[in-house]
């Protein structure tokens, strides 16, 4: 380790690790939110559709405090600076706000003046508009994604699931159209088109709010179970997972290699970046898990944290994987493995032919989405010369 850990107080309810992380990648899901489509239930959600709730903001703030205590102890400065960490968010209000709330937990308020009352800091969070977000939402730019989702709808497993709900499916789809949650042209056998309606019902159940008129308690339970099935089975498809997660996996490779090079050259984690935050959606986490050979059979909870921790170990670097701060095992890296092994696993998870997988355009090639490096950021300043070489090496 680059630094020694500080012993924890026995009365401290937040246990810390034996030694702090020399570098950490945090891939997190946003906090609790309102339904993506409100239908006629908008009066219950004054913040609007798909927005963080008060509870969601608190979840992310507490997650930030947990990340600080669990992975860094007191080795991380209390004040943010560009050399310490970078923060990226999917182009959604809820993911950007989640990152901002989390950062308030990571970087506590200062006693000295920060320009805002209370010593509050405002570390930058970088995001692209969703329509052009090729880090978290590359699948939206790829016709191949929709083609593969439709192929799933016609697969044996999905046809059996539709048969299981044959009597209810038509009425659910019709109900969804009546409340505006399902499009008028939706296939009456299409499970995927039910997701907005199921999302509304699942969140109302979570918050103990009334169900939409016409949906019984038993139907709500069945629909919530169907939500987990549809989302987890969709992202468990390896090619769909690659379309969602490959650009993010590639960015992680870049992150780790950049820090590795810094530590080799400077020999001190105090001189190198300590942390990278990716604030994302459930499908981003599920996609990475599938690509690494550990698909989940259920949707990950709000404020779930997937951690990739680098321990330098005096030039014998190892990677420690965690899910919600508990060891996470994947084939080839059962909780922890060498840095080289981790890089091999990530690189093997990338698609061999992105153009074929994406299927965007006719006759022309689709460029592989490169890791997002915002101008005016620490990444842009430090990598103006070195990034191009690293990316060529990853091609």
C-alpha positions as CSV (number, residue, x, y, z in Angstrom):
1,X,0.0,0.0,0.0
2,X,1.1,3.6,-0.6
3,X,-0.1,4.7,2.8
4,X,-0.8,3.1,6.2
5,X,-4.3,2.9,7.5
6,X,-5.5,4.7,10.5
7,X,-6.8,2.5,13.3
8,X,-10.5,2.6,13.8
9,X,-12.3,3.5,17.0
10,X,-13.9,0.4,18.5
11,X,-17.1,2.4,19.0
12,X,-17.2,3.5,15.3
13,X,-20.3,1.9,13.6
14,X,-18.6,2.2,10.2
15,X,-15.7,-0.4,10.1
16,X,-12.8,0.5,7.8
17,X,-10.6,-1.8,5.7
18,X,-7.2,-3.0,7.0
19,X,-5.6,-0.6,4.6
20,X,-7.0,2.1,2.2
21,X,-7.4,1.6,-1.5
22,X,-4.6,3.1,-3.6
23,X,-7.2,3.6,-6.4
24,X,-10.9,2.8,-6.7
25,X,-13.4,2.6,-9.5
26,X,-17.0,3.0,-8.2
27,X,-19.8,2.0,-10.6
28,X,-23.1,2.9,-8.8
29,X,-26.8,2.8,-9.5
30,X,-28.8,6.0,-8.9
31,X,-30.9,6.4,-5.8
32,X,-34.7,5.9,-5.2
33,X,-36.7,7.6,-7.9
34,X,-40.2,8.3,-9.1
35,X,-41.7,6.2,-11.9
36,X,-40.4,6.9,-15.4
37,X,-44.0,7.3,-16.6
38,X,-46.7,8.6,-14.2
39,X,-49.9,8.1,-16.1
40,X,-52.8,9.3,-14.0
41,X,-50.7,8.9,-10.8
42,X,-48.8,12.2,-11.2
43,X,-50.3,13.7,-8.0
44,X,-48.1,11.3,-5.9
45,X,-44.9,12.5,-7.5
46,X,-44.5,16.3,-7.3
47,X,-40.9,16.1,-8.4
48,X,-42.0,14.7,-11.8
49,X,-41.3,11.5,-13.8
50,X,-38.0,9.6,-13.3
51,X,-36.6,12.0,-10.7
52,X,-34.8,11.3,-7.4
53,X,-36.9,11.3,-4.3
54,X,-35.7,12.8,-1.0
55,X,-34.9,9.2,0.1
56,X,-32.9,8.7,-3.1
57,X,-30.7,11.7,-2.4
58,X,-30.1,10.5,1.1
59,X,-29.2,7.0,-0.2
60,X,-26.5,8.5,-2.4
61,X,-25.2,10.8,0.3
62,X,-24.8,7.9,2.7
63,X,-23.2,5.8,0.0
64,X,-20.6,8.5,-0.4
65,X,-19.8,8.5,3.3
66,X,-19.6,4.7,3.2
67,X,-17.2,4.7,0.3
68,X,-15.0,7.2,2.1
69,X,-14.9,5.2,5.3
70,X,-14.7,1.7,3.9
71,X,-12.2,2.2,1.1
72,X,-10.2,5.2,2.0
73,X,-10.3,5.7,5.8
74,X,-8.6,9.1,6.4
75,X,-6.2,8.7,3.4
76,X,-8.5,10.7,1.1
77,X,-8.3,14.5,1.4
78,X,-11.5,16.2,2.6
79,X,-11.3,18.8,-0.2
80,X,-11.7,17.8,-3.8
81,X,-9.1,18.7,-6.4
82,X,-8.7,17.6,-10.0
83,X,-5.8,15.3,-9.2
84,X,-7.8,13.3,-6.7
85,X,-10.9,12.1,-8.5
86,X,-13.1,12.2,-11.7
87,X,-16.8,11.8,-11.8
88,X,-19.0,10.8,-14.8
89,X,-22.7,10.3,-14.9
90,X,-25.2,9.0,-17.4
91,X,-27.1,11.8,-19.1
92,X,-30.2,11.6,-16.8
93,X,-31.2,14.0,-14.1
94,X,-31.3,11.2,-11.5
95,X,-27.8,9.9,-12.3
96,X,-26.3,13.4,-12.3
97,X,-28.0,14.3,-9.1
98,X,-27.0,11.0,-7.5
99,X,-23.4,11.7,-8.3
100,X,-23.6,15.2,-6.8
101,X,-25.3,13.8,-3.6
102,X,-22.7,11.1,-3.3
103,X,-19.9,13.6,-3.7
104,X,-21.2,15.5,-0.7
105,X,-20.7,12.4,1.4
106,X,-17.2,11.7,0.0
107,X,-15.9,15.2,0.5
108,X,-17.3,16.6,3.8
109,X,-17.9,20.3,4.2
110,X,-15.0,22.4,5.1
111,X,-14.4,24.8,7.9
112,X,-12.7,27.3,5.6
113,X,-14.7,29.3,3.1
114,X,-15.6,27.4,-0.2
115,X,-17.7,30.2,-1.6
116,X,-20.9,28.6,-0.5
117,X,-22.3,28.9,3.0
118,X,-21.6,25.8,5.2
119,X,-18.3,25.0,3.4
120,X,-20.2,22.9,0.8
121,X,-18.1,21.8,-2.1
122,X,-19.3,21.4,-5.7
123,X,-17.0,18.9,-7.5
124,X,-17.7,18.7,-11.2
125,X,-19.8,15.8,-12.7
126,X,-19.4,15.2,-16.4
127,X,-22.3,13.9,-18.5
128,X,-23.3,13.8,-22.2
129,X,-26.9,14.3,-23.5
130,X,-28.6,10.9,-23.5
131,X,-29.1,11.0,-27.3
132,X,-25.3,11.1,-27.8
133,X,-24.1,9.3,-24.6
134,X,-21.7,6.7,-26.0
135,X,-20.3,5.8,-22.5
136,X,-23.4,4.7,-20.6
137,X,-26.0,4.5,-23.4
138,X,-24.2,3.3,-26.6
139,X,-26.9,0.8,-27.2
140,X,-29.3,3.6,-28.0
141,X,-27.1,4.4,-31.0
142,X,-27.2,0.8,-32.3
143,X,-30.0,-0.8,-34.3
144,X,-28.4,-4.1,-33.3
145,X,-29.7,-3.6,-29.8
146,X,-33.3,-3.5,-30.8
147,X,-32.8,-6.4,-33.2
148,X,-31.5,-8.5,-30.3
149,X,-34.2,-7.5,-27.9
150,X,-36.8,-8.6,-30.5
151,X,-35.0,-11.8,-31.0
152,X,-35.3,-12.5,-27.3
153,X,-39.1,-11.9,-27.5
154,X,-39.2,-14.7,-30.0
155,X,-36.9,-17.1,-28.1
156,X,-38.2,-20.3,-26.4
157,X,-37.8,-18.9,-22.9
158,X,-39.7,-15.8,-23.6
159,X,-42.4,-17.6,-25.5
160,X,-42.9,-19.9,-22.5
161,X,-43.1,-16.8,-20.2
162,X,-45.8,-15.3,-22.5
163,X,-47.7,-18.5,-22.4
164,X,-47.5,-18.5,-18.6
165,X,-49.3,-15.1,-18.5
166,X,-51.4,-15.7,-21.6
167,X,-54.7,-14.9,-19.9
168,X,-53.4,-11.6,-18.3
169,X,-51.1,-10.3,-20.9
170,X,-53.7,-8.9,-23.3
171,X,-55.5,-7.1,-20.5
172,X,-52.2,-5.7,-19.0
173,X,-51.2,-4.3,-22.4
174,X,-54.7,-2.8,-22.9
175,X,-54.6,-1.3,-19.4
176,X,-51.1,0.2,-20.2
177,X,-52.5,1.8,-23.3
178,X,-55.4,3.3,-21.4
179,X,-53.1,5.0,-18.8
180,X,-50.6,6.0,-21.4
181,X,-47.8,3.6,-20.3
182,X,-47.9,1.4,-23.5
183,X,-47.8,2.7,-27.0
184,X,-50.9,2.2,-29.2
185,X,-48.8,0.2,-31.7
186,X,-47.3,-2.2,-29.2
187,X,-47.3,-5.8,-30.1
188,X,-50.0,-7.5,-28.0
189,X,-47.4,-10.3,-27.2
190,X,-44.5,-8.0,-26.4
191,X,-43.3,-8.3,-22.8
192,X,-40.7,-5.5,-23.2
193,X,-43.4,-2.9,-23.9
194,X,-44.9,-3.6,-20.5
195,X,-41.9,-2.3,-18.7
196,X,-43.1,1.3,-18.1
197,X,-46.4,0.1,-16.6
198,X,-44.6,-2.5,-14.4
199,X,-42.1,0.2,-13.3
200,X,-45.0,2.4,-12.1
201,X,-46.6,-0.5,-10.2
202,X,-43.3,-1.7,-8.6
203,X,-42.4,1.7,-7.4
204,X,-45.9,2.3,-6.0
205,X,-45.6,-1.0,-4.1
206,X,-42.2,0.0,-2.7
207,X,-43.6,3.3,-1.4
208,X,-46.9,1.8,-0.2
209,X,-48.9,3.9,-2.6
210,X,-52.2,3.0,-4.2
211,X,-52.1,0.8,-7.3
212,X,-53.6,2.1,-10.6
213,X,-57.3,1.4,-10.8
214,X,-57.9,-2.0,-12.3
215,X,-54.7,-3.6,-11.0
216,X,-55.2,-6.1,-8.1
217,X,-52.7,-6.7,-5.4
218,X,-51.9,-10.2,-6.8
219,X,-51.4,-8.8,-10.3
220,X,-49.1,-6.2,-8.9
221,X,-47.0,-8.9,-7.2
222,X,-46.9,-10.9,-10.5
223,X,-46.0,-7.9,-12.5
224,X,-43.1,-6.9,-10.2
225,X,-41.8,-10.5,-10.5
226,X,-42.1,-10.2,-14.3
227,X,-40.1,-6.9,-14.2
228,X,-37.1,-8.6,-12.6
229,X,-37.4,-11.5,-15.1
230,X,-37.5,-9.3,-18.2
231,X,-34.7,-6.9,-17.2
232,X,-32.4,-9.6,-15.8
233,X,-32.9,-11.9,-18.8
234,X,-32.5,-9.1,-21.3
235,X,-29.1,-8.0,-19.9
236,X,-28.0,-11.6,-19.3
237,X,-27.8,-11.9,-23.1
238,X,-24.1,-11.5,-23.7
239,X,-24.3,-9.5,-26.9
240,X,-26.9,-7.1,-25.4
241,X,-24.7,-6.8,-22.3
242,X,-21.7,-5.9,-24.6
243,X,-23.8,-3.2,-26.4
244,X,-24.6,-1.6,-23.0
245,X,-21.4,-2.2,-21.2
246,X,-18.4,-2.4,-23.6
247,X,-17.6,1.3,-23.7
248,X,-17.7,1.5,-19.9
249,X,-15.5,-1.6,-19.7
250,X,-13.1,0.0,-22.1
251,X,-13.1,3.2,-20.0
252,X,-12.2,1.1,-16.9
253,X,-9.2,-0.4,-18.8
254,X,-8.1,3.1,-19.6
255,X,-8.5,4.2,-16.0
256,X,-6.6,1.4,-14.5
257,X,-3.7,1.6,-17.0
258,X,-3.4,5.3,-16.5
259,X,-3.1,4.9,-12.7
260,X,-0.7,2.0,-13.1
261,X,1.6,4.1,-15.3
262,X,1.5,6.9,-12.8
263,X,2.3,4.7,-9.8
264,X,5.2,3.1,-11.8
265,X,6.6,6.5,-12.6
266,X,6.0,8.3,-9.3
267,X,5.8,5.5,-6.7
268,X,3.3,7.3,-4.5
269,X,-0.5,7.2,-4.6
270,X,-0.5,10.7,-3.2
271,X,0.8,11.8,-6.6
272,X,-1.8,9.8,-8.6
273,X,-5.5,9.8,-9.0
274,X,-7.3,8.0,-6.2
275,X,-10.9,7.5,-7.4
276,X,-13.2,7.4,-10.4
277,X,-17.0,7.6,-10.1
278,X,-19.4,6.3,-12.7
279,X,-23.1,7.1,-11.8
280,X,-25.3,4.9,-13.8
281,X,-28.5,2.8,-14.1
282,X,-29.3,-0.7,-13.1
283,X,-28.7,-2.0,-16.7
284,X,-25.1,-0.6,-16.7
285,X,-24.2,-2.6,-13.6
286,X,-26.0,-5.7,-14.8
287,X,-24.2,-5.5,-18.2
288,X,-20.8,-5.3,-16.6
289,X,-21.6,-8.3,-14.4
290,X,-22.8,-10.3,-17.4
291,X,-19.7,-9.4,-19.4
292,X,-17.5,-10.6,-16.5
293,X,-19.3,-14.0,-16.4
294,X,-21.5,-13.3,-13.3
295,X,-25.0,-12.4,-14.5
296,X,-27.6,-11.5,-11.9
297,X,-31.1,-13.0,-11.8
298,X,-32.6,-9.8,-10.4
299,X,-32.4,-6.1,-10.8
300,X,-29.7,-4.5,-8.5
301,X,-31.1,-2.2,-5.7
302,X,-31.0,1.5,-5.7
303,X,-27.5,2.9,-4.7
304,X,-25.8,-0.4,-5.4
305,X,-22.0,-0.1,-5.5
306,X,-19.7,-2.2,-7.7
307,X,-16.1,-1.6,-6.6
308,X,-12.9,-2.2,-8.5
309,X,-10.1,-1.6,-5.9
310,X,-6.4,-1.4,-6.8
311,X,-3.9,-2.2,-4.1
312,X,-0.4,-1.4,-5.4
313,X,1.5,-3.6,-2.9
314,X,4.9,-2.1,-3.6
315,X,4.8,-2.9,-7.3
316,X,2.9,-6.2,-6.9
317,X,-0.6,-4.8,-7.8
318,X,-3.8,-6.7,-7.1
319,X,-7.4,-6.0,-7.8
320,X,-10.2,-6.6,-5.2
321,X,-13.8,-6.7,-6.5
322,X,-16.8,-6.0,-4.3
323,X,-20.5,-5.6,-4.6
324,X,-22.1,-3.4,-1.9
325,X,-18.7,-3.6,-0.1
326,X,-18.7,-7.4,0.1
327,X,-16.3,-9.6,-1.9
328,X,-17.6,-10.3,-5.4
329,X,-16.4,-13.4,-7.3
330,X,-16.2,-13.8,-11.1
331,X,-14.6,-16.6,-13.2
332,X,-10.9,-15.9,-13.2
333,X,-11.0,-13.5,-10.2
334,X,-12.6,-14.9,-7.1
335,X,-12.8,-11.8,-5.1
336,X,-9.2,-10.7,-5.8
337,X,-6.7,-11.3,-8.5
338,X,-3.5,-9.8,-10.1
339,X,-3.8,-6.5,-12.0
340,X,-2.7,-8.3,-15.2
341,X,-5.4,-11.0,-14.8
342,X,-8.1,-8.3,-14.3
343,X,-7.0,-6.4,-17.4
344,X,-7.1,-9.7,-19.4
345,X,-10.6,-10.4,-18.2
346,X,-11.8,-7.0,-19.1
347,X,-10.2,-7.0,-22.5
348,X,-11.6,-10.5,-23.3
349,X,-15.1,-9.2,-22.4
350,X,-15.0,-6.6,-25.2
351,X,-16.7,-7.5,-28.5
352,X,-14.5,-8.7,-31.4
353,X,-16.5,-6.7,-34.0
354,X,-18.3,-3.6,-32.7
355,X,-19.5,-2.7,-36.2
356,X,-21.3,-6.0,-36.6
357,X,-22.7,-5.9,-33.1
358,X,-24.0,-2.3,-33.4
359,X,-25.2,-2.6,-37.0
360,X,-25.5,1.1,-37.3
361,X,-25.6,2.6,-40.8
362,X,-25.6,0.9,-44.2
363,X,-22.4,0.2,-45.9
364,X,-20.2,2.3,-43.7
365,X,-18.3,1.4,-40.6
366,X,-19.5,2.4,-37.1
367,X,-16.6,3.7,-35.0
368,X,-16.1,2.0,-31.7
369,X,-17.2,4.5,-28.9
370,X,-14.0,5.7,-27.3
371,X,-13.9,6.5,-23.5
372,X,-15.5,9.9,-22.9
373,X,-12.8,12.4,-22.0
374,X,-14.4,15.8,-21.4
375,X,-12.5,18.9,-22.4
376,X,-11.4,21.1,-19.5
377,X,-11.1,18.0,-17.2
378,X,-8.2,16.5,-15.3
379,X,-8.3,13.7,-17.9
380,X,-8.0,16.1,-20.8
381,X,-5.1,18.0,-19.2
382,X,-3.1,14.9,-18.1
383,X,-3.7,12.8,-21.1
384,X,-3.3,15.3,-24.0
385,X,-0.2,13.4,-25.1
386,X,-0.5,10.0,-23.5
387,X,-4.2,9.1,-24.1
388,X,-3.9,8.5,-27.8
389,X,-1.1,6.0,-27.3
390,X,-3.1,4.1,-24.6
391,X,-6.3,4.0,-26.8
392,X,-4.3,2.7,-29.8
393,X,-3.0,-0.1,-27.5
394,X,-6.5,-1.0,-26.5
395,X,-7.9,-1.2,-30.1
